[in-house]
Amino acid sequence: MDITYQDGTIKKISRQPGGEKRTGGRVINLDAPPGPKPKPVKTLACAFLFTSFLVYEYFKYNRDKPLPQDIDTSFRFDRIAKHYDEDVDSTESLIGITKQRRRLTEKAWGNVLEVGVGTGRNSEFYDLTKIKSLKMMDKSPKMLELAKSKWEELHPDYQQANFIAESALDFLPPPEKIGNEDGKGYDTIISTMSLCSTPYPSLLIRHLGLHLNSALSLNQSASLASSVAEKAGIASSKPPSDNNSRILLLEHGRSYFRLVNWLLDRYASSQALEHGCWWNRDVGKIVRDSGMQVVSLRRKNLGTTWIYELKYPEMSKKEREEFQRQHESEMEEMRSRMPAERAASEKLWKPEMEQMVVRMRLETWREQKRKEADERTEAAKAPEKKRAPRGTIWESVK
C-alpha cells in the first residue's frame, strides 16, 4: 500500500491482516473512524475560567507598596485561628501537604518539641508508641487553644503532652523528667509551615539546634574528654557521639522557576497580610545561614515545598564554643532591636489592621444574619401547633 504526501513523496506501508498498518513500530487500524475533533467552545471556556481566576487573584492580592519581611505578622494568627483549618484544608490535601505532614510527623521519637504548632494539624499523625514526652509551642494563644482541644479529642489517654503559649525565640523549656531519666534536650524538634512567619528564621533554626539532645551531649562529652586529656597530659580529640537527634522541617518558599518566583514576590505582601506568612523566602539560604547540617532534603510542588531533616553539626570544641558565642551575640542583638522593630511594625501595619478589623466585623455581621435567616427558615418548615378552640380554658376553669 502506498501513501502520497502533499510534498509528492510516496511511502510504502505493509498492510497487516485485519485492516491494520505497521509503521515506526506502531500498529494503526486503517478501518477505524477518525477520532473526535477538539471542541473550540470547551477550549475557550477553559481559557476564560483560567483567565478569570488570574484576574481575581490579581485584584485580591494586589498591593501598591511592598512590605518589609522583618516585621512581625504574628498578630494575624489570633484573628484567623477560628477558620484557619477550613481555609487551608482543601489546598493542603490537593497539593499533597497533608501527606508530607504525615510522613514527617511519623518520624518523631523520644522527647519531642513542636514549634509553631498552630491549630494542631499534625496531631493525628504522631506515633505515640515512640514518644516519651511532647511539648507544643505557639505564639498565638487562640491557635494553641484549638490545638489543645484537638489533641484531647484525638488522644484523651496520653498524659505527657504540654502546651505552651510562647515564642520559641523567647523561651524553650527542657523536656519532662520521666522516671530516672533526666531529659537534657530534645530528640526530635518539628516545625511545619512556621519559618514563614518569624522575622528571624535562621536564628530560630540555630536556637532549636542548640536544644537538641545530641548538641547538649556533645558539649558535655567534649568538656569531659578535654578534662580527662588534660589530666593525662595528651591532646584532646573529638569525642565519639551518637548524633541521631533531628530537626524536621516542612516549609514553603521559593521555586525552581523564575516565573513562579516572580508571582510569589508580586503577591508576598498581600499573602502576609491575609495569612500572616511570607511565602517567597529562600528556605535553602535560611538553612545554610543557620549552620545546621543537612541530613536530607526533598522538594515538591515546583520546588516551593521544602522538606528538611537537619542535625547538629559535628565540630571541634573550639569551633563549638565559637558557634555558641556567635549565637548568643545574635540573640542579644535581636532582643535589643525587638522593641523598636515591634513599634515600627505596629505603625506600618496599623492602616491594614484597621481595614482588616472592619472586614472581620462585616463577616461576623453577615454570619449572624445568615444564622438568623436559617432559623427563620427552619421555623417556617416546622409544623404549626394547633390552637385550642375559644372557650376551652374557661370551661376547664368552671
N, C-alpha and C positions, 0 to 999 in steps of 0.2 A: 504494500500500500504506500502511495506517495502523497506527501503533503506539500503544497506550494505556498510559500510565504509571500508577503507583499513586495519584498525586495527581489523576487524572482528566484530565490534559492529553493531547491527541491530536497526534501528529506525523506528517506525511505524508512518506514516503520514496519516491523514484523507484526503481522496480525496473529493474535492468540485466539485459541478457541473460546467461544462464549462472547464474542464481540468486544474483546479487550485488545489494548496495545501495550507494548512494553517499551519504555524509553527512559533512559537515565536511571535504570534500576527501579523504576516505579511502574506499576500496572494500572492503567486507566481504562475505565469502561467507556467505549465509544457510543454504546447504545443508550447510556443513561441520559436523562433530560438535563438541560443546563441548570445550575444552581440558582437560587433566588438573587435577584439584583439588590444592591443596597438601597434602602429607602431614604430618600433625601429628607423627608419630613422628620423621621426619627433622629437622623443625624443633626438636623437643625435644632430640634427640641433639646437634645443633649447639650449642644453647644450653648443654647440660650440659658439653660439651667446652670451650667458651669460658669458662664459669664455673670449671671445674676448673683451667684454665690460669691464670686470675686468682688463684685461691686459692693455687695452687702458687707463683706469683711473689710473692705477699704473704708467705707464710711463708719463702720463700727469701731475700728481701731485707729483711724487716722488722727494724728495729733500734730499740731504745728511745731511745737518746741519739744525736742527730746529731753529726757530727764537723766541726771547722772545716776550711775549704778551703785554709788557708795552711800545712797540714802536708805533709811530704814523703811521697809514695807510691811513690817510685821503687824502693824495696826489693822491691815486689811483682813487678816485671818479671823479675827473676832467677829467681823461683820459677815463673812461668807461661810462661817462654820455650819450654820443651820442647813444650808442647801449645797454644801460642798460636794458631798457624795453623789447627789443627783446630777451635779454639773459635770463630773469627771467620769462617772461610771461607764457610760456608753463609749466615750473616747478611749479610755484605757483598755476596755475589752476589745475594741475594734483594732487598735494598733499593737496589741499584744503586751501592754504594760502589766496587766494583771498576771499574765503567765510569767513574766520576768520577776514580778514581786514574789510569786510562789517559789520559783527556783532559787532566788537569793535567800529568802527567809528560811527555807528548809535547811540551809547550811549552818544556821546558828546553833551554837553549842556552849555548854559551860555557863559562866556568868555573862549575861547578855545585857547590853545597853542599846536602846534605840533612841536616837535623837531626831527631833523634828517629826514626832510620831503622827501629828495631825489628828485626824479622826479615827486612827487605828485601822487603816486599810490593810495592814499586814497581819492583823491579829489572828485571822483564821488560818494562817499558813505556818505557824510555829509548831515544830515537833517538840512537845513538852517533855518527851521521854529523854531528850538530850540536854535539857536546860536545867541548871541548878537554881538560878535566880534571874529575874528580869526586871529591869528598870526602864521606864518610858518617860521621855522628857519632851516638852514642847513649850515654847514661849507664850502661846495663846491659851489662856485658861479655858475658854469655851470649847476649843477643839479638843483639849485634853480631857475635858469632862465627857465629851462624846466618845472619845477613845476608851475611857474607863468604863462607861456603861456598856459599850460594845464588848469589851473584854469580859466583864462579869456575866454577860449573857452567853458568850461563847464558851468560857472556861470557868464555870462557877466554883469548881473544886480546887482550882490552883491558888495557893496562898502566898506564893513567892513573887508576886508582881507588885511593883510600886510605881506610882505616877507622880511626877514632879513638874510643876509649872515654873520652869526656869530656862534661861538661855544656856546652851551648852558652853558658850564662851565665858559666862559669868561663874558657873558653878557646875562641878562634876562630882557627884557623890561616889564613894567607893562601893564595891559590891557588898551584898549582905553576907554576914558571917553565918555559915551553916555548919552546925556541929563543931568539930575541931578544926575545920578549915577556915583559915583567915584569908578572905578574898582581898588581895592587894590590888589587882587590876582586872580588866575585863578580857574574857576570851574572845568575844565577838562584839563588835560595835556596828550597828546597822544605821544607814542613813539613806532614805529613799525620797527623792524629789524635795530636798531641803536646802542644798547648796545654792539653789537659785534665789533664795530669799534672804540670805545673810550678806551683810556688807563685807565680811572678811572670810571668804570661803577657804582660801589656802591656810590661813591661820587656824581655822576651825578644824581642818583635817589633821594638821600637825598637833593641835591640842588633844584631839581624840587619840592619835597615835601614841602620845606620851602616857596615856592612861590604859594602854593595852597591858595585859599581864606579862607578855614577853618583854616589853620595854622595861617594866619595873624589875623583872627578874634579871635582865641583862645588866641593869645598873647595880643591883645588889651583888650579883655574881662577879662583876668586874671589880667592885671595891674589895670583895673578899679575896679574889685572886691576886690583886695588887698587894694587899696586906700580907698574904702568905708569901708572895715573891720577895717582898722587902725583908721579911724575917729570914728567908732562906738565902738572901743575897744574890738572887738571879733576876733576870729581866722578866717582867710580867708579859704574858701573851694574851691573845683574845680568848675569853672563857668560852667553853662549849655551852650551847644553849639550844633549847627546843623552841624555836621561834615559829610557833604554829597559831598564835593569836592573829585575828584578821579584822580588817575594816572592810565592810561590804557596802558598796555604793551603787545606787541606781539613780541616775540623774539625766536631765535633758539639757542639751546645749547646741553648739554649732554643728553644722552638717559637713559632708564631704564636698558639697556642690555650692558654687558661688551664688546661684540664683536663690537657693533655699536660704542661704545666709543673708542675702540682701532682704528677703522677705522678713526674716527673723529680726534683723536690725530695724527695718522700717516700722514694725509694729511692736517693738520691745517695750516702749514706754507705756503704751496702752495696755499691753498684757500685764505689766507690773501694776498698773492701777486697778485693773479688773480682778486679777487673781493673786497679786502680791508676789510675783516671781519674775525673774529675768531669764527668758528662755534663749537668749543669744550668747550666753557665756561660753568661753573656751574651756571646757572641763579638763581637757588634756593639759593645758597650761596650768590650771589650778592645782592639779595633782602633782605636776612636776615642781611647782613652787613650794608645795607642802613638804617636800623632802622624803615622803614615804616611798617605800619600794613597791613596785607594781608586780603582783603575782600573776594576774591575768586581766585581760581587757577584751570585752566584746562590744560591738556597736550594732545597733538596729535602726530601722526606720530612716534610711538615707543617712545614717550616721548621727542622727540627732539624739538617740538614746545611748547613753554611756553606762556600761556595767563593769565595775571595777572590783577587784579583790586586792587589797593592799596589806602590807605588813610593815612592822617597824624595821628600819634598815640596820643591818649588822655593820658595826663600825668599831674602831678602837676607843679606848676610854677617853683619850684626849679629844677625838672627834665628837664623841657623845657629849662631853662637857661643853664643848663649843656650840653644839647643836641646841642643847637646852638653854645655854646662856643667850643665844640669839633669840630663841622663842620667848624667853621671859622678858627680854628688852622690847620685843614687838608687842607683847601683851600689855606691858606698861604704857607703851606709846598709844595703843588702841584705847586703853582706859582713860588716858588723859585727853584724847581727842573726842571721846564719845559724847560728853555733854554738849559741846559746840556743834557737832555733827547732828545730834538729835534735834537741837533747836533749829538748825538750818533746814533739816528735813521737814519739821513741822511747818515752818514758814513756807517752804516750797510746795508742800502737799495741801496747804490749807484751802485754796480755792477748789482743788479737785475733791478734797474731802467733803466740803460743803455741798458740792453738786452730788456727790455720792450719797450723802445723808438724805438729800431731797428725793433722789431716786428710790432709796430704800423705804422712805416713808410712803411714797406713792405706791410702791409694790405692796407694802403692808395694807394700805387702804384698799387696793384692788383685791387682795386676797380676802380681806374681811367682807367686802361687798359680794365676792363670789360665794363665800360660805353662806351669807345671808340669802342669796338667791337660791342656793341649793336647798337650804332649809325650807324656804317657801315652796319650792317645787315638791319636796317630799311631803310637806303638809297638805298640799293640794291633791297629791296622789293618794293619801291615806283616806280610808272610808270614813264618811261623816257619821258622827254619833247621832242616833235617833233621839229627838227631843221628846220629853214626856208631854202628853196632852194637857191642855189647860184644865185646871181644876183638880188634877190628881193629888197635888200636895195638900190642898185644903180638905179634900175628902179624907186623906190619911190623918190629918190633924183632928178632924171631927171624930 
